[in-house]
Each structure stands twice: as structure tokens, then as C-alpha cells.
Amino acid sequence: MSTPTPSADIEKKSVSLDGRVYQIQALADDQFTVLLAGVPVGRIVYTFGAANGVPEGDAISEDDLTAIGEAWFAALDA
């Protein structure tokens, strides 16, 4: 089973994954809150050259958050 590929949109500050659109809100240079329908579902953090997802509750998996983080940070570097 594979995770769908997320798509980041820097202008809209969002990442689409598996039919859902997650809003990305900056906390610091390399830390962002991920929101779904205005509700925080986790954080993405860029440390030591890798994206890390930290879920808050059970609305999204760590793997999906990490995939969102990888797409977001790659788009920022582009």
C-alpha cells in the first residue's frame, strides 16, 4: 500500500493529499502547523535535513504528516 503523493501550493499556503486540502500556518522558520478545515491536526518540522510530522490527535497519521512536510519544504526550496 502506498501513500498518495501530496501537492503543495505555496501561494495558497496549502498542501493537497488524498482529496483533502491542508492549510499550512507558520510557527517559525522551519516549523508549521497543519490545519484541516481550520482545526490543527499536527505540526511539520524541518530538522537535520528531513521533514518530520507530529500528529495532534488521531485525525491524521504521522506518515501522512511527514509526506505533507516533505512536499511543503521541497516547494519552499524550489
DAFENWO-V61791 format. One record per residue. N is the residue number from 0. PHI is phi as a letter, one per 30 degrees, with the letter a starting at -180 (* if undefined). PSI is psi in radians with two decimals (* if undefined). OMEGA is omega in whole degrees, 0 to 359 (* if undefined). Layout:
n=(N & N)
phi=(PHI & PHI)
psi=(PSI & PSI)
omega=(OMEGA & OMEGA)
//
This chain:
n=(0 & 1 & 2 & 3 & 4 & 5 & 6 & 7 & 8 & 9 & 10 & 11 & 12 & 13 & 14 & 15 & 16 & 17 & 18 & 19 & 20 & 21 & 22 & 23 & 24 & 25 & 26 & 27 & 28 & 29 & 30 & 31 & 32 & 33 & 34 & 35 & 36 & 37 & 38 & 39 & 40 & 41 & 42 & 43 & 44 & 45 & 46 & 47 & 48 & 49 & 50 & 51 & 52 & 53 & 54 & 55 & 56 & 57 & 58 & 59 & 60 & 61 & 62 & 63 & 64 & 65 & 66 & 67 & 68 & 69 & 70 & 71 & 72 & 73 & 74 & 75 & 76 & 77)
phi=(* & c & d & e & d & d & b & c & b & d & d & d & h & b & b & c & a & h & i & c & c & c & d & c & b & d & c & a & e & b & b & b & c & c & c & b & h & i & c & d & c & l & b & b & b & c & b & h & i & b & d & b & c & b & d & c & j & c & d & a & d & d & d & d & d & d & d & d & d & d & d & d & d & d & d & d & d & d)
psi=(2.29 & 2.64 & 2.32 & 2.66 & 2.17 & 2.75 & 2.10 & 2.50 & 1.75 & -0.74 & -0.71 & -0.06 & 0.96 & 2.82 & 2.28 & 2.35 & 2.17 & 0.74 & 0.00 & 2.60 & 2.08 & 2.25 & 2.49 & 2.21 & 2.20 & 2.41 & -0.67 & -3.04 & -0.78 & 0.46 & 2.30 & 2.57 & 2.45 & 2.18 & 2.51 & 2.04 & 0.69 & -0.03 & 2.20 & 2.26 & -0.19 & -3.03 & 2.68 & 2.37 & 2.39 & 1.94 & 2.45 & 0.68 & 0.26 & 2.59 & 2.42 & 2.34 & 2.37 & 1.77 & 2.62 & 1.64 & -2.79 & 0.38 & -0.39 & 2.61 & 2.79 & -0.68 & -0.75 & -0.72 & -0.69 & -0.71 & -0.72 & -0.78 & -0.76 & -0.76 & -0.75 & -0.86 & -0.57 & -0.69 & -0.63 & -0.60 & -0.32 & *)
omega=(182 & 178 & 176 & 181 & 178 & 179 & 182 & 175 & 184 & 181 & 181 & 182 & 182 & 174 & 177 & 178 & 174 & 176 & 179 & 178 & 179 & 176 & 182 & 182 & 183 & 171 & 179 & 183 & 184 & 179 & 183 & 171 & 177 & 182 & 174 & 183 & 177 & 181 & 179 & 178 & 179 & 179 & 171 & 184 & 178 & 180 & 177 & 175 & 181 & 176 & 178 & 178 & 180 & 182 & 173 & 185 & 184 & 181 & 182 & 181 & 176 & 179 & 179 & 178 & 178 & 177 & 176 & 178 & 179 & 180 & 182 & 183 & 175 & 179 & 177 & 181 & 184 & *)
//
